[in-house]
Amino acid sequence: TMADRLVLMDAGKVQQVGTQEELYEQPLNPFVARFIGHSNLVAGELVDADTFRLPGGALMKLAGSYAQRGKHTLALRPERVRLHNGSDAAPPRATARVEDATYVGGHVDYLLSFEDGSSIALHEPTGATGGTRRTMGESVAITWDRPNERLFDAGGATVAAMATA
C-alpha cells in the first residue's frame, strides 16, 4: 500500500514490475494472476480463434480472438465474470451449474462448475439480478468483457488478442 511500483519475484526471478493496477489488471503470467488477488485459472485448449475447450469437452466463447491454438490457461477475476441476463450487451460465453451461493453483504459469492468438473468463482454485487439469488444446482449462463480475460500459453506467457477491425 505504500509503494507506487512493485516488483513481484518467484524463486529469485522477477515475474513482473509495475503499479498495483498493472499487476492486478494485466498479469503477465499465471503466477502473477494467482499472487495478486484471487483469479480463476481455467486450463483448456484454444480450438479456434475464440473457442476455448475445457478438458471435459465443454466449450467457452472467449471475448477476444487469438491466433495461437493449443493448450492454454484462461484467467478471469471473480468480480469481472457476470451472470448473463437477457439485456446484457456481451453474449453468454459459457454455461455452468451453481454449486454454492453465499451472501456476504455487498455481493454474493458463487461457486460455479462446468460439465468436466472444473469450477470458477464469481462475485456478483448484491441486487445485480434484481435481488434474485441463484440456487444450488441451477444452470446459469456467464459472460465477461474482453479487457477482463487473460490468456496464457502452455509456458505461462501472455497470448495477445488479435486486433479487431
C-alpha positions as CSV (number, residue, x, y, z in Angstrom):
1,T,0.0,0.0,0.0
2,M,3.0,2.3,0.4
3,A,4.7,1.6,-2.9
4,D,3.9,3.1,-6.3
5,R,5.8,0.4,-8.2
6,L,6.0,-3.3,-7.3
7,V,8.5,-6.0,-8.2
8,L,7.0,-9.4,-7.9
9,M,9.5,-12.3,-7.7
10,D,9.3,-16.0,-7.7
11,A,12.3,-18.3,-6.9
12,G,14.6,-15.3,-7.3
13,K,13.3,-14.3,-10.7
14,V,11.4,-11.2,-11.5
15,Q,7.9,-12.1,-12.8
16,Q,6.5,-8.6,-13.3
17,V,7.3,-4.9,-12.4
18,G,4.5,-2.4,-12.4
19,T,1.9,-0.5,-10.4
20,Q,-0.7,-2.3,-8.2
21,E,-3.2,-1.8,-11.0
22,E,-0.9,-3.2,-13.7
23,L,-0.2,-6.3,-11.8
24,Y,-3.8,-6.9,-10.9
25,E,-5.4,-5.9,-14.3
26,Q,-2.7,-7.2,-16.6
27,P,-0.8,-10.1,-15.0
28,L,2.0,-11.3,-17.3
29,N,1.7,-15.0,-16.3
30,P,-0.4,-17.3,-14.1
31,F,1.9,-16.9,-11.1
32,V,1.2,-13.1,-11.0
33,A,-2.5,-13.7,-11.6
34,R,-2.6,-16.1,-8.6
35,F,-0.4,-14.0,-6.3
36,I,-2.2,-10.6,-6.7
37,G,-5.8,-11.1,-5.7
38,H,-8.0,-14.1,-6.5
39,S,-8.1,-15.2,-10.1
40,N,-9.9,-18.1,-11.7
41,L,-7.3,-20.1,-13.7
42,V,-9.0,-22.4,-16.1
43,A,-7.0,-25.0,-18.1
44,G,-8.1,-25.8,-21.6
45,E,-7.4,-25.7,-25.3
46,L,-7.9,-23.0,-27.8
47,V,-9.6,-24.8,-30.7
48,D,-10.3,-21.8,-32.9
49,A,-9.9,-18.0,-32.7
50,D,-12.5,-17.6,-29.9
51,T,-13.4,-21.1,-28.7
52,F,-11.9,-22.5,-25.6
53,R,-12.5,-26.2,-24.8
54,L,-12.3,-27.4,-21.2
55,P,-10.7,-30.8,-20.6
56,G,-14.1,-32.5,-20.4
57,G,-15.2,-31.1,-23.7
58,A,-17.4,-28.1,-22.6
59,L,-16.9,-25.0,-24.7
60,M,-16.5,-21.3,-23.8
61,K,-16.7,-18.5,-26.2
62,L,-13.9,-16.0,-25.5
63,A,-14.3,-12.3,-25.7
64,G,-11.2,-11.9,-27.8
65,S,-9.8,-13.7,-30.8
66,Y,-6.5,-15.4,-30.7
67,A,-4.2,-16.8,-33.4
68,Q,-2.2,-19.3,-31.2
69,R,-4.0,-22.6,-30.9
70,G,-3.3,-25.4,-28.4
71,K,-3.2,-25.8,-24.6
72,H,-3.7,-22.5,-22.7
73,T,-4.8,-21.2,-19.3
74,L,-7.7,-18.7,-19.1
75,A,-7.6,-16.2,-16.2
76,L,-10.7,-14.4,-15.1
77,R,-11.2,-12.3,-11.9
78,P,-14.3,-13.4,-10.0
79,E,-15.7,-9.8,-9.8
80,R,-15.4,-9.5,-13.6
81,V,-17.4,-12.5,-14.5
82,R,-21.2,-11.9,-14.6
83,L,-24.3,-13.9,-14.6
84,H,-25.7,-13.3,-18.0
85,N,-29.2,-11.7,-18.2
86,G,-31.1,-11.2,-21.4
87,S,-30.3,-7.5,-21.6
88,D,-26.5,-8.0,-21.2
89,A,-24.6,-6.4,-24.1
90,A,-22.0,-9.2,-24.1
91,P,-23.2,-12.6,-25.3
92,P,-23.2,-15.6,-23.0
93,R,-19.8,-17.2,-23.1
94,A,-20.4,-20.4,-21.2
95,T,-23.0,-22.3,-19.1
96,A,-22.3,-23.6,-15.7
97,R,-24.1,-25.0,-12.6
98,V,-24.4,-23.2,-9.3
99,E,-22.5,-25.3,-6.7
100,D,-22.7,-22.8,-3.9
101,A,-24.1,-19.3,-3.3
102,T,-23.0,-17.3,-0.2
103,Y,-24.4,-13.9,0.6
104,V,-21.6,-11.7,2.1
105,G,-23.2,-8.3,2.2
106,G,-22.0,-6.3,-0.8
107,H,-22.0,-9.3,-3.1
108,V,-22.9,-12.9,-3.4
109,D,-20.1,-15.4,-3.8
110,Y,-20.9,-18.1,-6.3
111,L,-19.0,-21.3,-7.0
112,L,-19.9,-22.4,-10.5
113,S,-18.9,-25.8,-12.1
114,F,-18.7,-26.9,-15.7
115,E,-19.6,-30.2,-17.1
116,D,-16.0,-31.5,-16.7
117,G,-15.9,-30.7,-13.0
118,S,-13.7,-27.6,-13.2
119,S,-15.1,-24.6,-11.4
120,I,-14.8,-20.8,-11.1
121,A,-15.7,-18.3,-8.5
122,L,-18.0,-15.3,-9.4
123,H,-18.7,-12.3,-7.1
124,E,-22.0,-10.7,-8.1
125,P,-22.9,-7.3,-6.5
126,T,-25.9,-7.6,-4.2
127,G,-29.0,-6.8,-6.2
128,A,-27.4,-7.1,-9.6
129,T,-30.0,-9.6,-10.8
130,G,-32.9,-7.7,-9.2
131,G,-32.4,-9.3,-5.8
132,T,-32.8,-12.9,-7.0
133,R,-30.1,-15.2,-5.7
134,R,-29.4,-18.2,-7.8
135,T,-30.0,-21.6,-6.2
136,M,-27.7,-24.6,-5.9
137,G,-28.0,-26.9,-8.9
138,E,-29.4,-24.1,-11.2
139,S,-27.9,-23.8,-14.7
140,V,-26.6,-20.3,-15.4
141,A,-25.0,-18.5,-18.4
142,I,-22.0,-16.4,-17.7
143,T,-20.3,-13.6,-19.5
144,W,-17.4,-11.2,-19.3
145,D,-15.9,-8.4,-21.4
146,R,-12.7,-8.5,-23.5
147,P,-10.5,-6.4,-21.2
148,N,-11.3,-8.9,-18.3
149,E,-9.9,-12.1,-19.9
150,R,-6.2,-13.0,-19.9
151,L,-4.9,-16.0,-21.9
152,F,-1.6,-17.7,-21.2
153,D,0.1,-20.3,-23.4
154,A,1.4,-23.7,-22.1
155,G,4.7,-22.0,-21.0
156,G,2.8,-19.3,-19.0
157,A,3.4,-16.4,-21.4
158,T,0.6,-13.9,-22.2
159,V,-1.1,-14.6,-25.5
160,A,-2.2,-11.3,-27.2
161,A,-5.6,-11.0,-28.7
162,M,-5.7,-10.2,-32.4
163,A,-6.6,-6.7,-33.4
164,T,-10.3,-6.2,-34.2
165,A,-11.4,-4.3,-37.2
